[in-house]
Amino acid sequence: MLAAHRQGAYRLRFDWGPTGAAALIEDCDVAVVVDVLSFTTTLTVALDGGVSVYPYRWDPESAAGYAAERGATVAVGRSRAVPGEVSLSPVSVRAAFGRGGLTDVGGNRLVLPSPNGSALCFGLADAGVDVVGASLRNATAVARWLSARVGAAGPPRVAVVAAGERWPDGAIRPGLEDLWGAGAVLRALGALEAEAASPEARAAAEAFAAAEGDLQARLRDCASGRELVDKGFGDDVDIAAELDTSAVVPLLRGEAFVDASS
């Protein structure tokens, strides 16, 4: 990894996917993972309901066993879910907790696999940094929590990592939704004004600032949003657009995300 790719001269950094995370986190204190459609959005909805969330790689066969070992519910793929079943869809998670909680063995524990954000968090679990989940729903709450973490060495060094999507060949497809989500966190951290922000971080903050006034329509019209709308999951996109409606700060403690704000 080239030193220039580490953005090491800056406290606020931004990059994409697992390779980008590996480039940034060597001397960082916190990795903020953003996967707006839909892992980190669904994560915030679950924590709003008082549920601990276990991230997991996208492997449906082993995810069920992993959940059973932890007495947790496992979320199935969005397109595979039957009515009433919990999936990666934030609508399904909100509906489940609106009925008073999950009804199977995992009443307050949820294993949430996804091929991008969740797998990225799972991979970062042993990286020696704090791992936080952020979306548009809780961007300001995460930034406030990070800003309060001033230690002897000063403010934390933060790597904001956009999960992105995947092309059919497995390569990362950068998605506007994650650029905006990352930018929302970085803008709230002061990246538009701070000399501590890398050019990459500043550009993400600028992209969010440009989209903020028309966020829901832009989310529905970007490639990832159109894909979900076309598949009948437009309500998931609308939940993702609920800017700063959640105060939760998902912090990975051990294997599970818990709310660090409480």
C-alpha positions in Angstrom: 0.0 0.0 0.0 1.5 3.3 -1.0 1.9 5.9 1.7 0.0 8.5 -0.3 -3.1 6.3 -0.2 -3.2 6.3 3.6 -4.2 9.9 3.8 -2.0 9.9 6.9 -1.4 13.6 7.0 -5.1 14.1 7.8 -7.3 13.4 10.9 -10.5 12.9 8.8 -10.2 10.5 5.9 -12.4 8.8 3.3 -12.2 5.8 1.0 -14.2 2.9 -0.4 -14.7 -0.8 0.6 -12.4 -3.3 2.3 -9.3 -2.3 0.4 -9.9 1.4 1.2 -10.5 0.6 4.8 -7.2 -1.3 5.0 -5.4 1.7 3.5 -6.8 4.1 6.1 -7.0 2.4 9.4 -3.4 1.6 10.2 -3.0 4.7 12.5 -6.7 5.6 12.9 -8.7 5.4 16.1 -12.2 4.9 14.6 -13.5 3.3 11.4 -17.0 4.6 10.5 -18.7 2.2 8.0 -21.4 3.6 5.8 -23.8 1.4 3.8 -27.0 3.5 3.3 -28.9 0.9 1.2 -29.2 -0.8 3.4 -27.0 -2.4 6.2 -26.3 0.7 8.3 -29.8 2.1 7.8 -31.3 -1.2 9.0 -28.7 -1.3 11.8 -30.0 2.1 13.2 -33.6 1.0 12.9 -32.8 -2.2 14.9 -30.9 -0.3 17.6 -33.7 2.2 17.8 -35.7 -0.8 18.9 -33.2 -1.8 21.6 -31.8 -4.7 19.7 -28.1 -5.8 19.5 -26.9 -6.4 16.0 -24.3 -9.0 15.0 -22.7 -8.1 11.6 -21.9 -11.1 9.4 -20.5 -11.8 6.0 -22.9 -12.7 3.2 -23.1 -16.4 3.6 -26.8 -17.5 4.2 -25.9 -21.1 5.0 -23.5 -20.4 7.8 -25.3 -17.3 9.0 -28.2 -19.4 10.4 -25.8 -21.5 12.5 -23.9 -18.4 13.7 -27.2 -16.9 14.8 -28.4 -20.1 16.5 -25.1 -20.3 18.5 -25.8 -16.8 19.8 -29.5 -17.2 20.5 -30.3 -14.6 17.8 -32.6 -14.1 14.9 -31.0 -14.2 11.5 -32.1 -11.7 8.8 -32.7 -13.3 5.4 -32.1 -11.8 2.0 -34.5 -9.1 1.2 -35.8 -10.8 -1.9 -36.1 -14.2 -0.2 -38.2 -12.9 2.8 -41.8 -14.0 3.1 -44.3 -11.5 4.7 -43.5 -11.0 8.4 -40.0 -12.4 8.1 -37.0 -10.2 9.1 -34.6 -9.3 6.3 -32.0 -6.7 5.5 -34.9 -4.5 4.6 -35.3 -1.7 7.3 -39.0 -1.8 6.7 -39.1 -5.5 7.9 -37.1 -4.7 11.0 -39.2 -1.7 11.8 -42.4 -3.8 11.4 -41.1 -6.6 13.6 -40.3 -4.3 16.5 -43.5 -2.4 16.0 -45.3 -5.6 16.9 -43.4 -5.7 20.2 -40.2 -7.5 19.3 -39.0 -10.4 17.3 -41.0 -13.5 17.9 -38.5 -16.3 17.6 -35.4 -17.2 19.7 -33.6 -13.9 19.2 -35.9 -11.4 20.9 -33.2 -8.8 21.3 -30.4 -10.1 19.1 -30.2 -9.9 15.4 -27.6 -11.4 13.0 -27.6 -9.1 10.0 -25.6 -10.4 7.0 -24.9 -8.3 4.0 -22.4 -8.5 1.2 -21.0 -5.0 1.7 -21.4 -3.0 4.9 -22.0 -6.0 7.3 -19.2 -8.0 5.8 -16.9 -5.0 6.0 -17.7 -4.5 9.7 -17.2 -8.2 10.4 -13.8 -8.0 8.8 -12.8 -4.9 10.8 -13.8 -6.5 14.1 -10.2 -7.5 14.9 -8.5 -4.5 13.3 -7.7 -2.8 16.6 -9.9 0.2 15.9 -13.4 1.2 17.2 -15.9 0.3 14.5 -19.0 2.5 14.2 -22.0 2.2 11.8 -23.4 5.4 10.3 -26.2 6.2 7.8 -28.0 9.3 6.9 -30.4 8.6 9.8 -27.8 9.0 12.5 -24.9 10.9 10.8 -25.0 13.9 13.2 -25.4 11.7 16.2 -22.2 9.8 15.2 -20.3 13.0 14.5 -21.3 14.4 17.9 -20.2 11.2 19.7 -16.8 11.3 17.8 -16.3 15.0 18.5 -16.7 14.3 22.3 -13.9 11.7 22.2 -11.0 14.1 22.8 -8.1 12.3 24.5 -4.6 13.1 25.5 -3.5 13.0 21.8 -6.4 15.3 20.8 -9.5 14.5 18.6 -9.7 10.9 17.2 -8.3 10.1 13.8 -11.4 8.9 11.8 -11.5 6.8 8.7 -15.0 7.0 7.1 -15.4 4.0 4.8 -18.2 3.9 2.2 -19.1 0.2 1.6 -20.4 0.6 -1.9 -22.1 -2.1 -3.9 -20.9 -4.9 -6.1 -20.7 -5.3 -9.9 -21.5 -8.8 -11.2 -17.8 -9.6 -11.3 -17.4 -8.8 -7.6 -15.7 -5.5 -8.0 -16.7 -2.6 -5.8 -19.3 -0.3 -7.4 -19.1 3.1 -5.7 -22.7 4.3 -4.9 -23.9 7.8 -4.6 -26.0 6.9 -1.5 -22.8 5.9 0.4 -20.9 9.0 -0.8 -23.8 11.1 0.6 -23.9 9.1 3.9 -20.2 9.4 4.4 -20.3 13.0 3.5 -23.1 13.7 6.0 -20.9 12.4 8.8 -17.8 14.2 7.5 -19.7 17.5 7.1 -21.0 17.2 10.7 -17.3 16.6 11.8 -16.4 19.9 10.1 -14.7 18.5 7.0 -15.8 21.5 4.9 -13.7 23.8 7.0 -11.1 21.7 8.7 -7.5 21.6 7.5 -7.5 18.2 9.2 -9.8 16.7 6.4 -8.2 15.0 3.4 -9.2 16.2 0.0 -11.2 12.9 -0.4 -13.1 13.6 2.9 -13.7 17.2 1.9 -15.1 16.1 -1.5 -17.5 13.7 0.2 -18.8 16.4 2.5 -19.2 18.7 -0.5 -21.2 16.0 -2.3 -23.6 15.7 0.6 -24.0 19.4 1.0 -25.0 19.6 -2.7 -27.6 16.8 -2.3 -29.0 17.6 1.1 -31.9 19.9 -0.1 -33.3 17.2 -2.4 -32.1 14.0 -0.6 -35.1 11.7 -0.8 -35.7 12.3 -4.6 -31.9 11.9 -5.3 -31.8 8.7 -3.3 -34.7 7.3 -5.2 -33.2 8.3 -8.5 -29.6 7.1 -8.0 -28.7 3.7 -9.4 -29.0 1.8 -6.1 -32.2 3.5 -5.2 -33.8 2.9 -8.6 -32.8 -0.8 -8.3 -34.7 -1.1 -5.0 -37.7 0.9 -6.2 -37.9 -1.3 -9.3 -37.9 -4.4 -7.1 -40.7 -3.0 -4.9 -38.6 -1.8 -2.0 -39.1 1.9 -2.4 -40.1 2.2 1.2 -36.6 1.1 2.2 -35.2 4.0 0.3 -37.5 6.4 2.0 -36.4 5.1 5.5 -32.8 5.6 4.4 -33.6 9.2 3.6 -34.8 10.0 7.1 -31.9 12.4 7.7 -30.9 12.7 11.4 -34.0 11.1 12.8 -32.0 8.6 15.0 -29.8 9.4 17.9 -28.2 5.9 18.1 -24.4 5.4 17.8 -23.8 1.8 16.7 -20.5 0.7 18.3 -19.1 -2.7 17.7 -18.4 -4.3 21.1 -17.1 -7.8 20.7 -19.2 -9.4 18.1 -22.3 -7.1 18.3 -23.2 -3.5 17.7 -24.7 -1.8 20.7 -25.8 1.8 21.2 -22.9 3.8 22.6 -25.1 6.9 23.1 -27.1 5.3 25.9 
